[in-house]
């Protein structure tokens, strides 16, 4: 999808015009991959009108505190000394949404090693931080096909797997390119870990459904996404059982349904893997309940989960 623009981007303490948000071509993070980022969504959430007026929609940032906690933690995982606190960054997100007048959109914080010198070691290279916010549309279709990738998911023996590091996504791009170009073509890739168990899709976590039980890969070779965590809690709220375990590709055929979760993708049904139908090849009942429930959750219609929404009014 093409990029929607906001008016301002916040860079190192200043709001600059979108077109002026530039970095030097010799930026260390550009050459050696030393960057971390987050992806957050903001949704229209109805709140009571003032002085007896009708309800109105304001921006509701979903799980802002948790995303910023991971953002700061990821910086530390690649030896950065975070130049801004979680509280400061959260305040910037709120102010940026107001300045850009974004209600239904996407927020992208990024921290990277800046322009100082060439050389792979990032020691003493200055850390730069920026945050963008802009309108956002649908990222993937409601139903999609996956293809098991010949590219292995990065190992936790090679990298700090639970940090959200920009350079890790070269792995995802190799897998996605293969999925989209090698028959049977698919929308996304499904990566296996170093031991041959299912890990995750190229940019989303994965769940399988059998009856009223959800199965999802255990931590160790995945980025434990916040949408994944939300759906686990939501499933339990609906009385569904959730099991986190190692899943073999050979087990896929026994499941009734499959779906992925992610900030950009939300809850997306998977109807085929490697050209073979999952269940009857349509979005299943459990997936539908969770997709609709998640939509209620992010728009503030489920009181239990309003704790996860930061209102921007």
PAVO-937561 format. One record per residue (C-alpha): residue number from 1; residue in one letter; y, z, x. Coordinates in steps of 0.5 Angstrom, whole numbers, padded with zeros to 4 digits. Example, Ala and Ser with C-alpha at 12.3 -4.5 7.8 and 13.67 -1.06 7.14 Angstrom:
BEGIN
{pt 1; 'A'; {-0009; 0016; 0025}},
{pt 2; 'S'; {-0002; 0014; 0027}},
This chain:
BEGIN
{pt 1; 'X'; {0000; 0000; 0000}},
{pt 2; 'X'; {0007; -0001; 0002}},
{pt 3; 'X'; {0012; 0004; 0005}},
{pt 4; 'X'; {0017; 0007; 0000}},
{pt 5; 'X'; {0023; 0010; 0003}},
{pt 6; 'X'; {0027; 0016; 0002}},
{pt 7; 'X'; {0034; 0017; 0004}},
{pt 8; 'X'; {0033; 0022; 0010}},
{pt 9; 'X'; {0028; 0024; 0015}},
{pt 10; 'X'; {0029; 0031; 0018}},
{pt 11; 'X'; {0028; 0031; 0025}},
{pt 12; 'X'; {0029; 0037; 0030}},
{pt 13; 'X'; {0034; 0041; 0026}},
{pt 14; 'X'; {0038; 0035; 0023}},
{pt 15; 'X'; {0037; 0030; 0017}},
{pt 16; 'X'; {0038; 0023; 0019}},
{pt 17; 'X'; {0038; 0017; 0015}},
{pt 18; 'X'; {0031; 0014; 0014}},
{pt 19; 'X'; {0033; 0008; 0019}},
{pt 20; 'X'; {0036; 0012; 0024}},
{pt 21; 'X'; {0030; 0016; 0025}},
{pt 22; 'X'; {0027; 0013; 0032}},
{pt 23; 'X'; {0024; 0016; 0038}},
{pt 24; 'X'; {0023; 0013; 0045}},
{pt 25; 'X'; {0018; 0008; 0047}},
{pt 26; 'X'; {0016; 0012; 0052}},
{pt 27; 'X'; {0014; 0018; 0048}},
{pt 28; 'X'; {0008; 0022; 0051}},
{pt 29; 'X'; {0005; 0022; 0044}},
{pt 30; 'X'; {0005; 0015; 0043}},
{pt 31; 'X'; {0002; 0013; 0049}},
{pt 32; 'X'; {-0004; 0019; 0049}},
{pt 33; 'X'; {-0005; 0021; 0042}},
{pt 34; 'X'; {-0002; 0028; 0042}},
{pt 35; 'X'; {0001; 0029; 0035}},
{pt 36; 'X'; {-0001; 0033; 0029}},
{pt 37; 'X'; {0001; 0032; 0022}},
{pt 38; 'X'; {0000; 0034; 0015}},
{pt 39; 'X'; {0000; 0030; 0008}},
{pt 40; 'X'; {0003; 0034; 0002}},
{pt 41; 'X'; {0004; 0032; -0005}},
{pt 42; 'X'; {0009; 0034; -0010}},
{pt 43; 'X'; {0008; 0033; -0017}},
{pt 44; 'X'; {0012; 0033; -0023}},
{pt 45; 'X'; {0011; 0040; -0026}},
{pt 46; 'X'; {0014; 0042; -0033}},
{pt 47; 'X'; {0018; 0048; -0033}},
{pt 48; 'X'; {0022; 0052; -0039}},
{pt 49; 'X'; {0029; 0049; -0040}},
{pt 50; 'X'; {0035; 0054; -0039}},
{pt 51; 'X'; {0039; 0057; -0045}},
{pt 52; 'X'; {0034; 0055; -0050}},
{pt 53; 'X'; {0034; 0048; -0048}},
{pt 54; 'X'; {0027; 0043; -0048}},
{pt 55; 'X'; {0022; 0044; -0042}},
{pt 56; 'X'; {0024; 0039; -0036}},
{pt 57; 'X'; {0020; 0037; -0030}},
{pt 58; 'X'; {0022; 0039; -0023}},
{pt 59; 'X'; {0018; 0038; -0017}},
{pt 60; 'X'; {0012; 0042; -0015}},
{pt 61; 'X'; {0009; 0042; -0008}},
{pt 62; 'X'; {0002; 0043; -0008}},
{pt 63; 'X'; {-0001; 0048; -0003}},
{pt 64; 'X'; {0006; 0048; 0001}},
{pt 65; 'X'; {0004; 0055; 0005}},
{pt 66; 'X'; {-0003; 0053; 0006}},
{pt 67; 'X'; {-0001; 0046; 0009}},
{pt 68; 'X'; {0004; 0049; 0013}},
{pt 69; 'X'; {-0001; 0054; 0016}},
{pt 70; 'X'; {-0005; 0049; 0018}},
{pt 71; 'X'; {0000; 0045; 0021}},
{pt 72; 'X'; {0003; 0050; 0025}},
{pt 73; 'X'; {-0005; 0052; 0027}},
{pt 74; 'X'; {-0006; 0045; 0029}},
{pt 75; 'X'; {0000; 0045; 0034}},
{pt 76; 'X'; {-0003; 0051; 0037}},
{pt 77; 'X'; {-0010; 0047; 0038}},
{pt 78; 'X'; {-0007; 0042; 0042}},
{pt 79; 'X'; {-0003; 0047; 0047}},
{pt 80; 'X'; {0004; 0046; 0043}},
{pt 81; 'X'; {0009; 0052; 0042}},
{pt 82; 'X'; {0011; 0051; 0035}},
{pt 83; 'X'; {0019; 0050; 0036}},
{pt 84; 'X'; {0019; 0052; 0028}},
{pt 85; 'X'; {0016; 0057; 0024}},
{pt 86; 'X'; {0012; 0056; 0018}},
{pt 87; 'X'; {0018; 0059; 0014}},
{pt 88; 'X'; {0023; 0054; 0017}},
{pt 89; 'X'; {0019; 0048; 0016}},
{pt 90; 'X'; {0017; 0050; 0008}},
{pt 91; 'X'; {0025; 0051; 0007}},
{pt 92; 'X'; {0026; 0044; 0010}},
{pt 93; 'X'; {0021; 0041; 0005}},
{pt 94; 'X'; {0024; 0044; -0001}},
{pt 95; 'X'; {0031; 0042; 0002}},
{pt 96; 'X'; {0029; 0035; 0004}},
{pt 97; 'X'; {0026; 0033; -0003}},
{pt 98; 'X'; {0032; 0035; -0006}},
{pt 99; 'X'; {0036; 0031; -0002}},
{pt 100; 'X'; {0032; 0025; -0003}},
{pt 101; 'X'; {0031; 0026; -0010}},
{pt 102; 'X'; {0023; 0026; -0010}},
{pt 103; 'X'; {0019; 0029; -0015}},
{pt 104; 'X'; {0013; 0025; -0015}},
{pt 105; 'X'; {0012; 0024; -0008}},
{pt 106; 'X'; {0009; 0025; -0001}},
{pt 107; 'X'; {0011; 0029; 0004}},
{pt 108; 'X'; {0009; 0028; 0012}},
{pt 109; 'X'; {0011; 0033; 0017}},
{pt 110; 'X'; {0009; 0031; 0024}},
{pt 111; 'X'; {0009; 0034; 0031}},
{pt 112; 'X'; {0009; 0030; 0037}},
{pt 113; 'X'; {0010; 0031; 0045}},
{pt 114; 'X'; {0016; 0027; 0046}},
{pt 115; 'X'; {0020; 0023; 0052}},
{pt 116; 'X'; {0019; 0026; 0058}},
{pt 117; 'X'; {0015; 0023; 0063}},
{pt 118; 'X'; {0008; 0019; 0064}},
{pt 119; 'X'; {0002; 0022; 0065}},
{pt 120; 'X'; {-0004; 0024; 0061}},
{pt 121; 'X'; {-0003; 0032; 0061}},
{pt 122; 'X'; {0002; 0035; 0056}},
{pt 123; 'X'; {0004; 0041; 0060}},
{pt 124; 'X'; {0011; 0042; 0059}},
{pt 125; 'X'; {0013; 0036; 0055}},
{pt 126; 'X'; {0018; 0037; 0050}},
{pt 127; 'X'; {0015; 0038; 0043}},
{pt 128; 'X'; {0019; 0034; 0037}},
{pt 129; 'X'; {0018; 0035; 0030}},
{pt 130; 'X'; {0020; 0031; 0024}},
{pt 131; 'X'; {0019; 0031; 0016}},
{pt 132; 'X'; {0019; 0025; 0011}},
{pt 133; 'X'; {0019; 0025; 0004}},
{pt 134; 'X'; {0018; 0019; -0001}},
{pt 135; 'X'; {0015; 0017; -0007}},
{pt 136; 'X'; {0008; 0016; -0007}},
{pt 137; 'X'; {0003; 0011; -0012}},
{pt 138; 'X'; {-0004; 0011; -0013}},
{pt 139; 'X'; {-0008; 0010; -0006}},
{pt 140; 'X'; {-0015; 0008; -0008}},
{pt 141; 'X'; {-0018; 0006; -0014}},
{pt 142; 'X'; {-0021; 0010; -0019}},
{pt 143; 'X'; {-0028; 0008; -0017}},
{pt 144; 'X'; {-0030; 0006; -0010}},
{pt 145; 'X'; {-0035; 0004; -0006}},
{pt 146; 'X'; {-0037; 0007; 0001}},
{pt 147; 'X'; {-0041; 0004; 0007}},
{pt 148; 'X'; {-0045; 0009; 0012}},
{pt 149; 'X'; {-0041; 0007; 0018}},
{pt 150; 'X'; {-0045; 0006; 0025}},
{pt 151; 'X'; {-0039; 0010; 0028}},
{pt 152; 'X'; {-0041; 0017; 0029}},
{pt 153; 'X'; {-0036; 0022; 0026}},
{pt 154; 'X'; {-0032; 0026; 0032}},
{pt 155; 'X'; {-0036; 0032; 0035}},
{pt 156; 'X'; {-0034; 0039; 0035}},
{pt 157; 'X'; {-0037; 0039; 0042}},
{pt 158; 'X'; {-0032; 0033; 0044}},
{pt 159; 'X'; {-0025; 0036; 0040}},
{pt 160; 'X'; {-0023; 0041; 0036}},
{pt 161; 'X'; {-0025; 0038; 0030}},
{pt 162; 'X'; {-0021; 0043; 0025}},
{pt 163; 'X'; {-0015; 0041; 0027}},
{pt 164; 'X'; {-0011; 0035; 0024}},
{pt 165; 'X'; {-0010; 0031; 0030}},
{pt 166; 'X'; {-0007; 0024; 0030}},
{pt 167; 'X'; {-0011; 0021; 0035}},
{pt 168; 'X'; {-0017; 0023; 0032}},
{pt 169; 'X'; {-0016; 0018; 0026}},
{pt 170; 'X'; {-0018; 0012; 0031}},
{pt 171; 'X'; {-0025; 0014; 0029}},
{pt 172; 'X'; {-0023; 0013; 0022}},
{pt 173; 'X'; {-0020; 0006; 0023}},
{pt 174; 'X'; {-0026; 0004; 0027}},
{pt 175; 'X'; {-0031; 0006; 0021}},
{pt 176; 'X'; {-0026; 0003; 0016}},
{pt 177; 'X'; {-0025; -0003; 0019}},
{pt 178; 'X'; {-0033; -0004; 0019}},
{pt 179; 'X'; {-0033; -0002; 0012}},
{pt 180; 'X'; {-0028; -0007; 0010}},
{pt 181; 'X'; {-0031; -0013; 0014}},
{pt 182; 'X'; {-0038; -0012; 0014}},
{pt 183; 'X'; {-0043; -0014; 0008}},
{pt 184; 'X'; {-0044; -0011; 0003}},
{pt 185; 'X'; {-0036; -0009; 0004}},
{pt 186; 'X'; {-0034; -0003; 0001}},
{pt 187; 'X'; {-0027; 0001; 0000}},
{pt 188; 'X'; {-0028; 0006; 0005}},
{pt 189; 'X'; {-0033; 0009; 0010}},
{pt 190; 'X'; {-0038; 0014; 0010}},
{pt 191; 'X'; {-0039; 0018; 0017}},
{pt 192; 'X'; {-0045; 0022; 0020}},
{pt 193; 'X'; {-0045; 0027; 0025}},
{pt 194; 'X'; {-0048; 0027; 0032}},
{pt 195; 'X'; {-0054; 0030; 0028}},
{pt 196; 'X'; {-0055; 0024; 0023}},
{pt 197; 'X'; {-0052; 0029; 0017}},
{pt 198; 'X'; {-0047; 0026; 0012}},
{pt 199; 'X'; {-0040; 0029; 0015}},
{pt 200; 'X'; {-0034; 0026; 0011}},
{pt 201; 'X'; {-0031; 0019; 0009}},
{pt 202; 'X'; {-0026; 0016; 0014}},
{pt 203; 'X'; {-0020; 0020; 0011}},
{pt 204; 'X'; {-0023; 0024; 0005}},
{pt 205; 'X'; {-0029; 0030; 0004}},
{pt 206; 'X'; {-0035; 0028; 0000}},
{pt 207; 'X'; {-0039; 0031; -0006}},
{pt 208; 'X'; {-0045; 0030; -0009}},
{pt 209; 'X'; {-0047; 0032; -0016}},
{pt 210; 'X'; {-0054; 0034; -0019}},
{pt 211; 'X'; {-0054; 0037; -0026}},
{pt 212; 'X'; {-0049; 0042; -0026}},
{pt 213; 'X'; {-0049; 0043; -0018}},
{pt 214; 'X'; {-0044; 0040; -0013}},
{pt 215; 'X'; {-0047; 0039; -0006}},
{pt 216; 'X'; {-0042; 0038; 0000}},
{pt 217; 'X'; {-0043; 0038; 0007}},
{pt 218; 'X'; {-0042; 0045; 0011}},
{pt 219; 'X'; {-0036; 0046; 0016}},
{pt 220; 'X'; {-0038; 0044; 0023}},
{pt 221; 'X'; {-0037; 0036; 0023}},
{pt 222; 'X'; {-0031; 0036; 0018}},
{pt 223; 'X'; {-0024; 0037; 0017}},
{pt 224; 'X'; {-0025; 0042; 0011}},
{pt 225; 'X'; {-0019; 0039; 0007}},
{pt 226; 'X'; {-0015; 0043; 0002}},
{pt 227; 'X'; {-0017; 0039; -0004}},
{pt 228; 'X'; {-0024; 0040; -0002}},
{pt 229; 'X'; {-0022; 0048; -0002}},
{pt 230; 'X'; {-0019; 0047; -0009}},
{pt 231; 'X'; {-0024; 0043; -0012}},
{pt 232; 'X'; {-0029; 0048; -0010}},
{pt 233; 'X'; {-0025; 0053; -0014}},
{pt 234; 'X'; {-0024; 0049; -0020}},
{pt 235; 'X'; {-0031; 0047; -0020}},
{pt 236; 'X'; {-0033; 0055; -0020}},
{pt 237; 'X'; {-0027; 0056; -0025}},
{pt 238; 'X'; {-0031; 0051; -0030}},
{pt 239; 'X'; {-0038; 0054; -0029}},
{pt 240; 'X'; {-0041; 0049; -0024}},
{pt 241; 'X'; {-0045; 0052; -0018}},
{pt 242; 'X'; {-0042; 0049; -0011}},
{pt 243; 'X'; {-0047; 0049; -0005}},
{pt 244; 'X'; {-0045; 0047; 0002}},
{pt 245; 'X'; {-0050; 0045; 0006}},
{pt 246; 'X'; {-0053; 0039; 0011}},
{pt 247; 'X'; {-0054; 0033; 0007}},
{pt 248; 'X'; {-0059; 0027; 0010}},
{pt 249; 'X'; {-0057; 0020; 0008}},
{pt 250; 'X'; {-0064; 0020; 0005}},
{pt 251; 'X'; {-0062; 0025; 0000}},
{pt 252; 'X'; {-0057; 0020; -0003}},
{pt 253; 'X'; {-0061; 0017; -0008}},
{pt 254; 'X'; {-0063; 0024; -0012}},
{pt 255; 'X'; {-0056; 0025; -0014}},
{pt 256; 'X'; {-0053; 0023; -0021}},
{pt 257; 'X'; {-0046; 0023; -0018}},
{pt 258; 'X'; {-0041; 0023; -0012}},
{pt 259; 'X'; {-0034; 0023; -0011}},
{pt 260; 'X'; {-0029; 0024; -0005}},
{pt 261; 'X'; {-0023; 0029; -0005}},
{pt 262; 'X'; {-0017; 0029; -0001}},
{pt 263; 'X'; {-0009; 0030; -0001}},
{pt 264; 'X'; {-0008; 0022; -0002}},
{pt 265; 'X'; {-0014; 0020; -0006}},
{pt 266; 'X'; {-0014; 0027; -0010}},
{pt 267; 'X'; {-0021; 0026; -0014}},
{pt 268; 'X'; {-0024; 0019; -0013}},
{pt 269; 'X'; {-0031; 0017; -0016}},
{pt 270; 'X'; {-0036; 0014; -0011}},
{pt 271; 'X'; {-0040; 0009; -0015}},
{pt 272; 'X'; {-0044; 0005; -0010}},
{pt 273; 'X'; {-0046; 0007; -0002}},
{pt 274; 'X'; {-0049; 0002; 0002}},
{pt 275; 'X'; {-0049; -0003; -0004}},
{pt 276; 'X'; {-0054; 0002; -0008}},
{pt 277; 'X'; {-0051; 0005; -0015}},
{pt 278; 'X'; {-0050; 0013; -0015}},
{pt 279; 'X'; {-0053; 0015; -0022}},
{pt 280; 'X'; {-0052; 0009; -0027}},
{pt 281; 'X'; {-0046; 0006; -0022}},
{pt 282; 'X'; {-0040; 0009; -0027}},
{pt 283; 'X'; {-0036; 0015; -0026}},
{pt 284; 'X'; {-0040; 0021; -0028}},
{pt 285; 'X'; {-0039; 0027; -0033}},
{pt 286; 'X'; {-0038; 0032; -0028}},
{pt 287; 'X'; {-0033; 0028; -0024}},
{pt 288; 'X'; {-0029; 0026; -0030}},
{pt 289; 'X'; {-0028; 0034; -0032}},
{pt 290; 'X'; {-0026; 0035; -0024}},
{pt 291; 'X'; {-0022; 0029; -0024}},
{pt 292; 'X'; {-0018; 0031; -0030}},
{pt 293; 'X'; {-0018; 0039; -0029}},
{pt 294; 'X'; {-0015; 0037; -0022}},
{pt 295; 'X'; {-0010; 0033; -0025}},
{pt 296; 'X'; {-0008; 0039; -0030}},
{pt 297; 'X'; {-0008; 0044; -0024}},
{pt 298; 'X'; {-0003; 0040; -0020}},
{pt 299; 'X'; {0001; 0039; -0025}},
{pt 300; 'X'; {0002; 0046; -0027}},
{pt 301; 'X'; {-0002; 0046; -0033}},
{pt 302; 'X'; {-0008; 0051; -0031}},
{pt 303; 'X'; {-0004; 0058; -0031}},
{pt 304; 'X'; {-0010; 0061; -0026}},
{pt 305; 'X'; {-0008; 0056; -0020}},
{pt 306; 'X'; {0000; 0056; -0021}},
{pt 307; 'X'; {0000; 0060; -0015}},
{pt 308; 'X'; {-0001; 0054; -0011}},
{pt 309; 'X'; {0005; 0051; -0013}},
{pt 310; 'X'; {0012; 0051; -0010}},
{pt 311; 'X'; {0017; 0049; -0015}},
{pt 312; 'X'; {0023; 0045; -0013}},
{pt 313; 'X'; {0029; 0046; -0018}},
